[in-house]
Amino acid sequence: MFMVLLIISRAIAAEPVPVGDPTDRLVCGTILSISYTTGDLLLSPDEGTVLVLYGIDSAALRDLSAGDRVRIRLGADAEVREVARIEL
């Protein structure tokens, strides 16, 4: 047991420490469902997991509907900063 903890603690210590502000994260995927009144969005990202995003500004969702491909910019605090349709 001691050996396992020692290996894990060395692996954790070897991880690089982020410098400065964390960058925004881009997520691309397909909208599965959308609620304009509550600002909720169910997204199937290209990575294969389903994301539920809520509290999005209704103006950002105005021209979107289920089945649209979108690119979503998430801030460091996981707040939705931008929603843009991907034109095929």
C-alpha positions in Angstrom: 0.0 0.0 0.0 2.8 2.4 0.8 4.4 1.9 -2.6 1.1 2.7 -4.4 0.7 6.0 -2.5 4.3 6.9 -3.2 3.9 6.4 -6.9 0.7 8.4 -7.0 2.1 11.2 -5.0 5.1 11.4 -7.4 2.8 11.4 -10.4 0.7 14.3 -8.9 3.8 16.3 -8.1 5.1 15.9 -11.7 2.1 17.5 -13.2 2.8 21.0 -14.7 1.3 23.9 -12.9 -0.8 26.2 -15.1 0.6 29.6 -15.6 -1.6 32.7 -15.8 -5.3 32.6 -16.5 -6.7 29.4 -17.8 -7.7 29.6 -21.4 -11.2 29.2 -22.7 -12.3 25.7 -23.9 -14.0 25.1 -27.3 -16.6 22.4 -27.5 -18.1 21.4 -30.8 -21.1 19.2 -31.2 -24.8 18.7 -32.1 -27.7 20.2 -30.3 -30.1 17.5 -29.0 -32.6 19.7 -27.4 -33.0 23.4 -26.6 -35.2 25.5 -24.3 -35.4 29.2 -25.2 -37.3 30.2 -22.1 -34.8 28.7 -19.5 -31.7 28.9 -21.7 -31.0 25.2 -21.4 -29.1 23.3 -24.0 -28.5 19.5 -24.3 -25.4 19.0 -26.5 -23.8 15.9 -27.9 -20.1 16.9 -28.3 -17.8 15.3 -30.8 -15.9 13.7 -27.9 -18.9 11.5 -27.3 -20.3 12.7 -23.9 -23.6 14.5 -23.4 -23.4 17.9 -21.9 -26.2 19.9 -20.3 -25.6 23.6 -20.3 -28.1 25.9 -18.5 -28.7 29.6 -18.0 -27.5 30.6 -21.4 -28.5 34.1 -22.6 -31.6 33.7 -24.8 -30.1 36.1 -27.4 -27.3 33.6 -28.0 -29.8 30.8 -28.7 -32.1 32.9 -30.9 -31.2 31.3 -34.3 -30.4 27.8 -33.1 -32.5 24.7 -33.1 -32.2 20.9 -32.4 -29.9 19.2 -34.9 -27.7 22.3 -35.5 -23.9 21.8 -35.2 -22.5 24.4 -32.9 -19.2 25.6 -31.4 -19.4 26.7 -27.7 -16.7 28.6 -25.9 -16.6 27.9 -22.2 -14.7 30.1 -19.9 -12.4 28.9 -17.0 -15.4 29.0 -14.7 -17.4 26.8 -17.2 -19.6 29.8 -18.0 -20.8 29.8 -21.6 -19.2 32.8 -23.3 -20.2 32.2 -26.9 -22.5 29.9 -29.0 -21.9 29.9 -32.7 -23.5 27.7 -35.4 -21.1 25.7 -37.6 -22.1 26.1 -41.2 -21.7 22.9 -43.2 
